Amino acid sequence: MAAPRPPPGRLSGVLVPAPIPDLEALRALTGLFKEQRNRETAPRTIFQRVLDILEKSSRAVKLACRDPSQVEHLASSLQLITECFRCLRNACIECSVNQNSIRDLDTISVAVDLILLFRELRVEQDSLLTAFRCGLQFLGNIASRNEDSQSIVWIHAFPELFMSCLNHPDKKIVAYSSMILFTCLNPRRMKDLEENLNIAINVIEAHQKQPESEWLFLIVTDHFLKSPELVQAMYAKLSSQERVTFLDIMIAKMVGDEQLTKNDVPLFLQYAELIASSFMDQCKTVLKLTSEQHAEDEDALATIRLLDVLCEMTANTELLGFLQAFPDLLERVIDLLRMIHVTGKDTSNIFSASGCIKAEGDISNMAEGFKSHLIRLIGNLCYKNKENQDKVNELDGIPLILDSCHIDDSNPCILACDSQQPWCQSLSWCLFRSLRIQPGARTTSTADGQHRNEETKAQRVKGAVTTLPAHVCWDRKVTPGLSDIMARTFILFNMSRLGPGSFLCFLSVFLRDRWAHCSVRLSRWCIS
């Protein structure tokens, strides 16, 4: 039978609590386990003693769950529980022997049950929150690089613990629980997630609230994106805001420092089908943005992000061919560009051209850049693809794109020229597809898609994306009404030795007969 607790002592007339039995010993152990040599020589009996203290202290928590009036008496028990978890947490650091010893004592199940009780208490006490965090840290450390421990943690923690912790208001609890989830997940356990989609959705929701969380990001990139079945099922159940968060993570994965591996490409080909199909089904939702009452429409924002993903996918040579052949995608993009272009011209709305360049760099509305990204996607889909290039001509895409080439602060990238961006080359050749080389002028194609005339090469200038043949004539049948103007403009292009960005600016100016403003616009868009 345990000895009775000594009564409180007095210090200068002030009542102070008596020392808690075992607390100081636990603190001493916690400090000792910070050293590797102490962890490696720790006897198993120590962990049995720590477990006994943990189980004894957990009874007070169980009692408080049944009787809320007992919560105020939890202070000493919570201190012991916290120090037990700290001691066990430190003992598991890079020490598989201790991990195995603690696991074999069934400590993991005791810890998980206790953590779930913490969630049931739903009281705001710093001591409770600290014990909660330390318990999760212990589970994370005992599972680290130990498959046997990961299996036991998964058995006891899934799905209740993750459901309780991923939506917790405390950021550290969300971070520690996501660390445990990341550590325990593997391809076999992804099947469990498919059957419990709410946990996967909770991960996306948590990342939406905490975009800086590295563990949540890694769960999606290193686990979710390895399972097309999970992604397909999860995406269908995500809200529009959650879809935006998920698509942002997908973009970050594609544009990150690490390129897609050979194993990633087949997976992302399946995602390309999902993204393209979703975009085609929902693309017209962006037209809601023309109404002030729908200026912040979440469905429209999700559609805009789908376009962003498509642009990044078509910038990847491994995914480009699949999307270039995707049925009706190019037609739908051109139709959408035409609709928003006409809408922007007919009335003053979010798609109307601003007609000026502002000094501010802040984004004023969610539709900024949407038009330029549509043109970017068209250019990418036409890259080294004669069928799509001709299709743009057949759909009157060239006049449409040219009519979009004017100064617009909401879409400043339409005329931008970047030698490192393939889509700029693609856009140029999407527009210049109606060129017909005169007999006798031989042309070659370089590896990056640039076309050169071997007899009379146009001189290159810094920043130029593509070098066009010097001797060309325009096919009036393909682009009726534009041939003379474009031919005259092309001569000016060669004479001025400007890059394609400025060439498009020439076209924009001349098509509107605004000759007086030519020098002003060129000064804005010339390539230095």
NUROLO-731976 format. One record per residue (C-alpha): x, y, z. Coordinates in Angstrom, 3 decimals. Layout:
# residues N
+----------+----------+----------+
!        x !        y !        z !
+----------+----------+----------+
!        X !        Y !        Z !
...
+----------+----------+----------+
//
This chain:
# residues 528
+----------+----------+----------+
!        x !        y !        z !
+----------+----------+----------+
!    0.000 !    0.000 !    0.000 !
!    1.393 !    3.395 !   -0.955 !
!    2.471 !    5.730 !    1.797 !
!    0.056 !    8.605 !    2.514 !
!    0.902 !   11.904 !    0.884 !
!    2.515 !   14.367 !    3.350 !
!    0.404 !   17.381 !    4.283 !
!    1.109 !   20.773 !    2.675 !
!    3.956 !   22.701 !    4.293 !
!    4.156 !   26.349 !    5.258 !
!    6.742 !   28.871 !    4.161 !
!    6.666 !   32.267 !    5.922 !
!    2.977 !   31.862 !    6.668 !
!    2.121 !   30.977 !    3.034 !
!    0.569 !   27.594 !    2.239 !
!    2.639 !   25.787 !   -0.468 !
!    1.954 !   22.399 !   -2.064 !
!    3.962 !   19.428 !   -0.857 !
!    6.408 !   17.820 !   -3.305 !
!    4.762 !   15.324 !   -5.663 !
!    6.213 !   11.834 !   -5.194 !
!    8.272 !   10.580 !   -8.156 !
!    8.163 !   13.942 !   -9.974 !
!   11.753 !   14.884 !   -9.196 !
!   12.977 !   11.398 !  -10.085 !
!   11.202 !   11.620 !  -13.428 !
!   12.705 !   15.017 !  -14.132 !
!   16.143 !   13.654 !  -13.357 !
!   15.607 !   10.757 !  -15.781 !
!   14.349 !   13.127 !  -18.464 !
!   17.574 !   15.106 !  -18.148 !
!   19.757 !   12.004 !  -18.194 !
!   18.091 !   10.676 !  -21.356 !
!   19.247 !   13.737 !  -23.257 !
!   22.622 !   11.985 !  -23.514 !
!   22.996 !    9.125 !  -25.979 !
!   25.156 !    6.997 !  -23.673 !
!   22.507 !    7.143 !  -20.925 !
!   19.778 !    6.108 !  -23.337 !
!   21.772 !    3.123 !  -24.551 !
!   22.456 !    1.819 !  -21.018 !
!   18.984 !    2.341 !  -19.535 !
!   17.555 !   -0.864 !  -17.929 !
!   14.106 !   -2.058 !  -18.936 !
!   12.900 !   -1.819 !  -15.334 !
!   13.043 !    1.964 !  -15.506 !
!   10.464 !    2.033 !  -18.290 !
!    8.230 !   -0.343 !  -16.346 !
!    8.335 !    2.055 !  -13.394 !
!    7.528 !    5.043 !  -15.632 !
!    4.605 !    3.117 !  -17.117 !
!    3.271 !    2.328 !  -13.609 !
!    3.310 !    6.042 !  -12.734 !
!    1.624 !    6.880 !  -16.021 !
!   -1.181 !    4.370 !  -15.527 !
!   -1.756 !    5.470 !  -11.949 !
!   -1.944 !    9.141 !  -12.922 !
!   -4.275 !    8.417 !  -15.819 !
!   -6.975 !    7.247 !  -13.404 !
!   -7.504 !   10.838 !  -12.281 !
!   -8.025 !   11.870 !  -15.907 !
!  -10.585 !    9.099 !  -16.420 !
!  -12.399 !   10.223 !  -13.299 !
!  -12.452 !   13.846 !  -14.528 !
!  -13.968 !   12.697 !  -17.824 !
!  -16.822 !   11.051 !  -15.931 !
!  -17.181 !   13.847 !  -13.378 !
!  -16.280 !   17.348 !  -14.687 !
!  -16.114 !   18.684 !  -11.123 !
!  -12.890 !   16.700 !  -10.642 !
!  -11.040 !   18.653 !  -13.349 !
!   -9.787 !   21.186 !  -10.827 !
!   -7.974 !   18.408 !   -8.944 !
!   -5.952 !   17.259 !  -11.962 !
!   -2.905 !   19.500 !  -11.466 !
!   -0.595 !   16.989 !   -9.757 !
!   -1.646 !   14.115 !  -12.035 !
!   -1.065 !   16.201 !  -15.156 !
!    2.418 !   17.140 !  -13.950 !
!    3.305 !   13.475 !  -13.508 !
!    1.805 !   12.516 !  -16.866 !
!    3.698 !   15.289 !  -18.626 !
!    7.022 !   14.253 !  -17.080 !
!    6.375 !   10.574 !  -17.895 !
!    5.848 !   11.455 !  -21.540 !
!    8.946 !   13.663 !  -21.586 !
!   11.037 !   10.895 !  -20.070 !
!    9.770 !    8.297 !  -22.570 !
!   10.100 !   10.771 !  -25.448 !
!   13.764 !   11.424 !  -24.672 !
!   14.498 !    7.732 !  -24.124 !
!   13.337 !    6.912 !  -27.674 !
!   15.591 !    9.395 !  -29.489 !
!   17.724 !    7.414 !  -31.961 !
!   17.614 !    4.332 !  -29.741 !
!   15.777 !    1.372 !  -31.211 !
!   16.487 !   -0.750 !  -28.106 !
!   14.502 !    1.606 !  -25.914 !
!   11.805 !    1.946 !  -28.561 !
!   11.361 !   -1.822 !  -28.584 !
!   11.429 !   -2.129 !  -24.795 !
!    8.836 !    0.588 !  -24.293 !
!    6.648 !   -0.798 !  -27.077 !
!    6.768 !   -4.330 !  -25.668 !
!    5.434 !   -3.010 !  -22.350 !
!    2.256 !   -1.910 !  -24.191 !
!    3.029 !    1.719 !  -23.373 !
!    1.781 !    2.883 !  -26.770 !
!   -1.824 !    1.811 !  -26.130 !
!   -1.778 !    3.487 !  -22.691 !
!   -0.466 !    6.714 !  -24.226 !
!   -3.019 !    6.755 !  -27.055 !
!   -5.921 !    6.114 !  -24.678 !
!   -4.724 !    8.910 !  -22.421 !
!   -4.376 !   11.362 !  -25.321 !
!   -7.916 !   10.586 !  -26.434 !
!   -9.090 !   11.307 !  -22.899 !
!   -7.358 !   14.702 !  -23.056 !
!   -9.488 !   15.564 !  -26.085 !
!  -12.656 !   14.594 !  -24.231 !
!  -11.918 !   16.883 !  -21.295 !
!  -12.224 !   19.989 !  -23.471 !
!  -10.942 !   22.328 !  -20.774 !
!   -8.485 !   25.150 !  -21.292 !
!   -5.586 !   24.462 !  -18.968 !
!   -1.954 !   25.031 !  -19.880 !
!   -0.943 !   21.931 !  -17.940 !
!   -3.411 !   19.795 !  -19.908 !
!   -2.195 !   21.242 !  -23.208 !
!    1.430 !   20.560 !  -22.287 !
!    0.656 !   16.931 !  -21.366 !
!   -1.252 !   16.576 !  -24.664 !
!    1.720 !   17.850 !  -26.682 !
!    4.283 !   15.721 !  -24.843 !
!    2.171 !   12.600 !  -25.387 !
!    2.126 !   13.198 !  -29.143 !
!    5.859 !   13.868 !  -29.152 !
!    6.418 !   10.519 !  -27.455 !
!    4.346 !    8.693 !  -30.077 !
!    6.261 !   10.435 !  -32.835 !
!    9.639 !    9.481 !  -31.356 !
!    8.794 !    5.854 !  -30.652 !
!    7.562 !    5.437 !  -34.247 !
!   10.530 !    7.169 !  -35.862 !
!   12.495 !    4.737 !  -38.074 !
!   10.907 !    1.756 !  -36.355 !
!    8.427 !   -0.153 !  -38.477 !
!    7.234 !   -2.384 !  -35.652 !
!    6.430 !    0.634 !  -33.503 !
!    4.756 !    2.345 !  -36.449 !
!    2.465 !   -0.649 !  -36.878 !
!    1.429 !   -0.582 !  -33.186 !
!    0.882 !    3.176 !  -33.235 !
!   -1.240 !    2.831 !  -36.366 !
!   -3.334 !    0.041 !  -34.833 !
!   -4.150 !    2.069 !  -31.730 !
!   -4.209 !    5.621 !  -33.166 !
!   -6.022 !    5.196 !  -36.474 !
!   -8.448 !    6.735 !  -37.081 !
!   -9.652 !    8.232 !  -33.771 !
!   -6.477 !   10.007 !  -32.689 !
!   -5.951 !   11.683 !  -36.069 !
!   -9.584 !   12.695 !  -36.298 !
!   -9.276 !   14.291 !  -32.850 !
!   -5.956 !   16.045 !  -33.353 !
!   -5.800 !   17.260 !  -36.966 !
!   -8.619 !   19.742 !  -36.372 !
!   -7.433 !   20.812 !  -32.899 !
!   -7.192 !   24.592 !  -32.376 !
!   -3.646 !   24.297 !  -31.000 !
!   -1.103 !   24.514 !  -33.837 !
!    1.500 !   22.393 !  -32.068 !
!   -0.946 !   19.553 !  -31.532 !
!   -1.817 !   19.647 !  -35.223 !
!    1.903 !   19.670 !  -36.104 !
!    2.791 !   16.746 !  -33.806 !
!   -0.170 !   14.625 !  -34.915 !
!    0.672 !   15.275 !  -38.576 !
!    4.263 !   14.214 !  -37.819 !
!    2.938 !   10.898 !  -36.461 !
!    0.684 !   10.434 !  -39.500 !
!    3.541 !   11.153 !  -41.918 !
!    5.852 !    8.741 !  -40.065 !
!    3.357 !    5.885 !  -40.002 !
!    1.967 !    6.136 !  -43.522 !
!    3.131 !    3.712 !  -46.197 !
!    1.601 !    2.381 !  -49.450 !
!   -0.200 !   -0.409 !  -47.598 !
!   -1.822 !    1.952 !  -45.116 !
!   -3.022 !    4.294 !  -47.861 !
!   -5.853 !    1.801 !  -48.335 !
!   -6.993 !    2.614 !  -44.801 !
!   -7.103 !    6.288 !  -45.736 !
!   -9.229 !    5.527 !  -48.790 !
!  -11.757 !    3.966 !  -46.432 !
!  -11.520 !    6.938 !  -44.036 !
!  -11.452 !    9.898 !  -46.412 !
!  -12.305 !   12.311 !  -43.622 !
!   -8.755 !   12.047 !  -42.315 !
!   -7.308 !   12.905 !  -45.724 !
!   -9.737 !   15.819 !  -45.981 !
!   -8.731 !   16.932 !  -42.472 !
!   -5.103 !   17.053 !  -43.629 !
!   -6.033 !   19.403 !  -46.485 !
!   -8.210 !   21.501 !  -44.191 !
!   -5.408 !   21.741 !  -41.619 !
!   -2.933 !   22.824 !  -44.302 !
!   -5.412 !   25.450 !  -45.431 !
!   -5.338 !   26.890 !  -41.904 !
!   -1.595 !   26.377 !  -41.454 !
!    0.058 !   26.691 !  -44.883 !
!    3.469 !   26.981 !  -43.235 !
!    3.228 !   23.457 !  -41.741 !
!    5.931 !   21.278 !  -43.266 !
!    4.522 !   17.951 !  -42.040 !
!    1.100 !   18.542 !  -43.599 !
!    2.745 !   19.534 !  -46.867 !
!    4.913 !   16.394 !  -46.858 !
!    1.919 !   14.147 !  -46.140 !
!    0.307 !   15.344 !  -49.361 !
!    3.414 !   15.393 !  -51.567 !
!    5.093 !   12.218 !  -50.310 !
!    2.035 !   10.075 !  -49.589 !
!   -1.244 !   11.364 !  -51.024 !
!    0.210 !   12.131 !  -54.453 !
!    1.586 !    8.582 !  -54.601 !
!   -1.966 !    7.221 !  -54.571 !
!   -4.137 !    8.231 !  -57.555 !
!   -7.047 !    6.269 !  -56.126 !
!   -6.984 !    8.304 !  -52.927 !
!   -6.598 !   11.595 !  -54.799 !
!   -9.510 !   10.847 !  -57.110 !
!  -11.807 !    9.884 !  -54.236 !
!  -10.670 !   12.734 !  -51.977 !
!  -10.841 !   15.471 !  -54.632 !
!  -14.500 !   14.706 !  -55.313 !
!  -15.353 !   15.384 !  -51.655 !
!  -13.232 !   18.502 !  -51.115 !
!  -14.863 !   21.898 !  -50.847 !
!  -13.798 !   24.589 !  -53.314 !
!  -11.471 !   26.187 !  -50.755 !
!   -9.925 !   22.830 !  -49.947 !
!   -9.456 !   22.120 !  -53.643 !
!   -7.547 !   25.367 !  -54.020 !
!   -5.291 !   24.323 !  -51.130 !
!   -4.701 !   20.883 !  -52.650 !
!   -3.989 !   22.336 !  -56.105 !
!   -1.541 !   24.823 !  -54.588 !
!    0.366 !   21.900 !  -53.057 !
!    0.360 !   20.107 !  -56.407 !
!    1.791 !   23.203 !  -58.110 !
!    4.470 !   23.487 !  -55.416 !
!    5.397 !   19.856 !  -56.046 !
!    5.793 !   20.427 !  -59.793 !
!    7.752 !   23.675 !  -59.599 !
!    9.924 !   22.661 !  -56.640 !
!   13.664 !   22.186 !  -56.724 !
!   13.261 !   18.432 !  -57.193 !
!   11.946 !   17.491 !  -60.625 !
!    9.329 !   14.805 !  -61.086 !
!   10.940 !   11.376 !  -61.050 !
!   10.268 !    8.551 !  -63.481 !
!    7.964 !    7.027 !  -60.883 !
!    6.081 !   10.318 !  -60.492 !
!    5.316 !   10.795 !  -64.197 !
!    2.758 !    7.930 !  -64.570 !
!    0.979 !    9.213 !  -61.462 !
!    0.853 !   12.789 !  -62.708 !
!   -0.449 !   11.633 !  -66.069 !
!   -3.489 !   10.365 !  -64.185 !
!   -3.728 !   13.658 !  -62.335 !
!   -3.481 !   15.493 !  -65.658 !
!   -6.621 !   13.699 !  -66.790 !
!   -8.398 !   14.626 !  -63.551 !
!   -7.337 !   18.265 !  -63.746 !
!   -8.151 !   18.667 !  -67.447 !
!  -11.571 !   17.040 !  -67.076 !
!  -12.383 !   19.146 !  -64.017 !
!  -11.329 !   22.323 !  -65.791 !
!  -13.439 !   21.561 !  -68.839 !
!  -16.472 !   20.835 !  -66.662 !
!  -16.131 !   23.941 !  -64.497 !
!  -14.396 !   26.516 !  -66.705 !
!  -17.498 !   28.630 !  -67.247 !
!  -17.829 !   29.269 !  -63.527 !
!  -15.249 !   32.061 !  -63.898 !
!  -17.897 !   34.089 !  -65.721 !
!  -19.601 !   34.511 !  -62.349 !
!  -16.833 !   36.950 !  -61.478 !
!  -18.358 !   39.536 !  -63.817 !
!  -21.041 !   40.068 !  -61.194 !
!  -20.085 !   42.047 !  -58.095 !
!  -22.054 !   39.720 !  -55.843 !
!  -19.873 !   36.810 !  -57.038 !
!  -16.569 !   38.703 !  -56.983 !
!  -15.135 !   36.245 !  -54.442 !
!  -16.818 !   33.085 !  -55.733 !
!  -14.979 !   30.046 !  -54.378 !
!  -15.909 !   27.791 !  -57.301 !
!  -14.429 !   30.331 !  -59.706 !
!  -11.235 !   30.502 !  -57.661 !
!  -10.926 !   26.709 !  -57.818 !
!  -11.317 !   26.877 !  -61.606 !
!   -8.609 !   29.544 !  -61.828 !
!   -6.285 !   27.291 !  -59.848 !
!   -7.064 !   24.374 !  -62.173 !
!   -5.824 !   26.540 !  -65.037 !
!   -2.645 !   27.302 !  -63.091 !
!   -2.026 !   23.575 !  -62.656 !
!   -2.610 !   22.917 !  -66.356 !
!   -0.076 !   25.607 !  -67.251 !
!    2.535 !   23.992 !  -65.018 !
!    1.737 !   20.517 !  -66.337 !
!    2.135 !   21.609 !  -69.945 !
!    5.503 !   23.131 !  -69.015 !
!    6.649 !   19.577 !  -68.215 !
!    7.745 !   17.726 !  -71.333 !
!    6.663 !   14.384 !  -69.851 !
!    3.070 !   15.577 !  -69.401 !
!    2.765 !   17.932 !  -72.365 !
!    2.057 !   15.320 !  -75.031 !
!   -0.818 !   13.813 !  -73.064 !
!   -2.530 !   17.177 !  -72.617 !
!   -1.913 !   18.205 !  -76.214 !
!   -3.928 !   15.168 !  -77.285 !
!   -6.587 !   15.532 !  -74.588 !
!   -9.970 !   15.616 !  -76.366 !
!  -11.531 !   19.079 !  -76.737 !
!   -9.189 !   20.750 !  -74.241 !
!   -7.711 !   23.238 !  -76.709 !
!  -11.151 !   24.063 !  -78.132 !
!  -12.558 !   24.673 !  -74.654 !
!   -9.666 !   26.963 !  -73.712 !
!  -10.080 !   29.040 !  -76.878 !
!  -13.845 !   29.258 !  -76.355 !
!  -13.323 !   30.423 !  -72.776 !
!  -10.767 !   33.019 !  -73.868 !
!  -13.236 !   34.308 !  -76.440 !
!  -16.073 !   34.487 !  -73.908 !
!  -14.149 !   36.432 !  -71.286 !
!  -12.598 !   38.661 !  -73.945 !
!  -15.975 !   39.580 !  -75.395 !
!  -17.443 !   39.971 !  -71.913 !
!  -14.633 !   42.295 !  -70.940 !
!  -15.139 !   44.435 !  -74.025 !
!  -18.938 !   44.616 !  -73.887 !
!  -19.215 !   45.835 !  -70.296 !
!  -16.903 !   47.097 !  -67.598 !
!  -16.120 !   44.175 !  -65.316 !
!  -13.311 !   42.171 !  -63.783 !
!  -12.178 !   40.945 !  -67.224 !
!  -12.058 !   44.395 !  -68.826 !
!   -8.599 !   45.624 !  -69.797 !
!   -7.262 !   48.351 !  -67.564 !
!   -5.388 !   50.041 !  -70.422 !
!   -2.476 !   51.058 !  -68.208 !
!    0.313 !   49.712 !  -66.070 !
!    0.218 !   50.612 !  -62.392 !
!    3.226 !   50.876 !  -60.145 !
!    1.630 !   48.758 !  -57.437 !
!    2.342 !   45.051 !  -57.464 !
!   -0.527 !   43.920 !  -55.264 !
!   -3.205 !   41.628 !  -56.690 !
!   -6.518 !   43.461 !  -56.741 !
!   -8.791 !   40.552 !  -57.703 !
!   -8.683 !   36.799 !  -58.120 !
!   -9.006 !   36.995 !  -61.915 !
!   -5.709 !   38.814 !  -62.403 !
!   -3.530 !   36.911 !  -64.852 !
!   -6.324 !   34.522 !  -65.849 !
!   -6.428 !   35.726 !  -69.436 !
!   -2.663 !   35.578 !  -69.823 !
!   -2.646 !   32.045 !  -68.399 !
!   -5.256 !   30.978 !  -70.937 !
!   -2.981 !   32.263 !  -73.701 !
!   -0.011 !   30.595 !  -72.042 !
!   -1.894 !   27.283 !  -72.058 !
!   -2.846 !   27.696 !  -75.720 !
!    0.785 !   28.352 !  -76.564 !
!    1.959 !   25.294 !  -74.653 !
!   -0.648 !   23.077 !  -76.284 !
!    0.616 !   24.260 !  -79.685 !
!    4.273 !   23.621 !  -78.887 !
!    5.728 !   21.455 !  -81.714 !
!    2.214 !   20.207 !  -82.454 !
!    1.065 !   20.989 !  -86.000 !
!   -2.419 !   19.610 !  -85.437 !
!   -3.081 !   21.979 !  -82.557 !
!   -1.419 !   24.880 !  -84.375 !
!   -3.767 !   24.392 !  -87.321 !
!   -6.690 !   23.971 !  -84.964 !
!   -6.002 !   27.417 !  -83.478 !
!   -6.211 !   28.864 !  -86.992 !
!   -9.433 !   27.013 !  -87.771 !
!  -11.038 !   28.326 !  -84.566 !
!  -10.028 !   31.931 !  -85.380 !
!   -7.708 !   31.823 !  -82.402 !
!   -5.055 !   34.048 !  -83.971 !
!   -7.231 !   37.183 !  -84.285 !
!   -8.540 !   36.498 !  -80.785 !
!   -5.050 !   36.312 !  -79.295 !
!   -3.878 !   39.345 !  -81.230 !
!   -6.882 !   41.291 !  -80.010 !
!   -5.791 !   40.431 !  -76.468 !
!   -2.301 !   41.830 !  -77.002 !
!   -2.550 !   45.266 !  -75.487 !
!   -1.367 !   46.822 !  -72.266 !
!   -3.438 !   45.442 !  -69.417 !
!   -2.366 !   45.688 !  -65.805 !
!   -4.564 !   42.684 !  -64.955 !
!   -2.759 !   40.499 !  -67.498 !
!    0.713 !   41.965 !  -67.828 !
!    2.358 !   38.743 !  -68.955 !
!    0.622 !   38.401 !  -72.300 !
!    3.359 !   40.395 !  -74.028 !
!    6.181 !   39.333 !  -71.749 !
!    9.131 !   37.586 !  -73.349 !
!   11.281 !   35.225 !  -71.318 !
!   13.959 !   33.166 !  -73.022 !
!   13.663 !   30.492 !  -70.323 !
!    9.937 !   29.909 !  -70.788 !
!    8.925 !   27.432 !  -73.537 !
!    5.385 !   28.771 !  -73.522 !
!    6.632 !   32.079 !  -74.931 !
!    8.120 !   30.218 !  -77.874 !
!    4.924 !   28.239 !  -78.228 !
!    2.741 !   31.334 !  -78.229 !
!    4.876 !   32.935 !  -80.914 !
!    4.611 !   29.895 !  -83.145 !
!    0.954 !   29.472 !  -82.349 !
!    0.472 !   32.903 !  -83.882 !
!    3.042 !   32.516 !  -86.667 !
!    1.740 !   29.136 !  -87.858 !
!    0.125 !   30.809 !  -90.865 !
!    3.572 !   31.752 !  -92.231 !
!    4.537 !   30.012 !  -95.465 !
!    8.244 !   29.766 !  -96.291 !
!    9.100 !   30.908 !  -99.796 !
!   10.658 !   28.321 ! -102.126 !
!   14.417 !   28.107 ! -101.826 !
!   14.608 !   29.210 !  -98.219 !
!   15.635 !   26.215 !  -96.160 !
!   14.676 !   26.103 !  -92.493 !
!   15.762 !   23.890 !  -89.635 !
!   14.314 !   23.252 !  -86.211 !
!   16.552 !   23.422 !  -83.181 !
!   16.168 !   21.257 !  -80.096 !
!   14.245 !   23.936 !  -78.232 !
!   11.699 !   24.430 !  -81.007 !
!   13.242 !   27.553 !  -82.541 !
!   13.153 !   27.839 !  -86.323 !
!   16.018 !   29.312 !  -88.296 !
!   16.477 !   30.233 !  -91.911 !
!   19.855 !   28.865 !  -92.967 !
!   20.352 !   31.310 !  -95.822 !
!   19.283 !   34.580 !  -94.197 !
!   19.144 !   34.305 !  -90.420 !
!   17.473 !   37.090 !  -88.536 !
!   19.857 !   38.504 !  -86.020 !
!   19.373 !   37.519 !  -82.429 !
!   18.984 !   40.047 !  -79.692 !
!   19.269 !   39.501 !  -75.968 !
!   16.061 !   38.030 !  -74.555 !
!   14.599 !   36.982 !  -77.904 !
!   12.651 !   33.757 !  -77.614 !
!   12.608 !   32.677 !  -81.206 !
!   14.304 !   33.624 !  -84.462 !
!   11.785 !   33.781 !  -87.295 !
!   12.540 !   33.093 !  -90.967 !
!   13.505 !   36.303 !  -92.767 !
!   11.791 !   35.507 !  -96.065 !
!    8.143 !   34.657 !  -95.562 !
!    4.800 !   35.421 !  -97.051 !
!    1.419 !   35.310 !  -95.367 !
!   -1.298 !   32.936 !  -96.414 !
!   -4.330 !   35.118 !  -97.034 !
!   -6.618 !   32.091 !  -97.034 !
!   -5.648 !   31.166 !  -93.500 !
!   -5.798 !   34.635 !  -91.965 !
!   -8.043 !   36.745 !  -94.216 !
!   -7.888 !   40.465 !  -93.577 !
!   -4.715 !   40.247 !  -91.546 !
!   -2.159 !   39.359 !  -94.205 !
!   -1.163 !   42.848 !  -95.368 !
!   -0.974 !   44.344 !  -91.908 !
!    0.963 !   41.398 !  -90.500 !
!    3.339 !   41.316 !  -93.444 !
!    4.102 !   45.021 !  -93.056 !
!    4.525 !   44.512 !  -89.340 !
!    6.843 !   41.578 !  -89.888 !
!    9.126 !   43.761 !  -91.977 !
!    9.231 !   46.291 !  -89.174 !
!   10.021 !   43.465 !  -86.810 !
!   13.062 !   42.437 !  -88.798 !
!   14.202 !   46.019 !  -89.252 !
!   13.847 !   46.903 !  -85.593 !
!   15.471 !   43.646 !  -84.413 !
!   13.056 !   43.462 !  -81.528 !
!   12.068 !   40.358 !  -79.639 !
!    8.744 !   38.589 !  -80.169 !
!    7.214 !   40.383 !  -77.204 !
!    7.664 !   43.688 !  -78.963 !
!    6.550 !   42.133 !  -82.217 !
!    3.253 !   41.179 !  -80.625 !
!    3.012 !   44.702 !  -79.319 !
!    3.485 !   45.978 !  -82.894 !
!    0.617 !   43.766 !  -83.991 !
!   -1.587 !   44.983 !  -81.189 !
!   -0.910 !   48.607 !  -82.027 !
!   -1.313 !   48.274 !  -85.777 !
!   -4.483 !   46.229 !  -85.588 !
!   -6.055 !   49.097 !  -83.684 !
!   -4.567 !   51.743 !  -86.032 !
!   -3.064 !   53.487 !  -83.040 !
!    0.137 !   54.474 !  -84.807 !
!    0.643 !   57.582 !  -82.698 !
!    1.149 !   55.502 !  -79.567 !
!    3.495 !   52.991 !  -81.144 !
!    6.692 !   54.425 !  -79.675 !
!    5.135 !   54.691 !  -76.232 !
!    4.066 !   51.064 !  -76.174 !
!    7.346 !   49.866 !  -77.612 !
!    9.214 !   51.685 !  -74.881 !
!    7.206 !   49.705 !  -72.341 !
!    7.631 !   46.296 !  -73.910 !
!   10.954 !   46.411 !  -75.785 !
!   13.439 !   43.750 !  -74.847 !
!   16.635 !   45.333 !  -73.627 !
+----------+----------+----------+
//
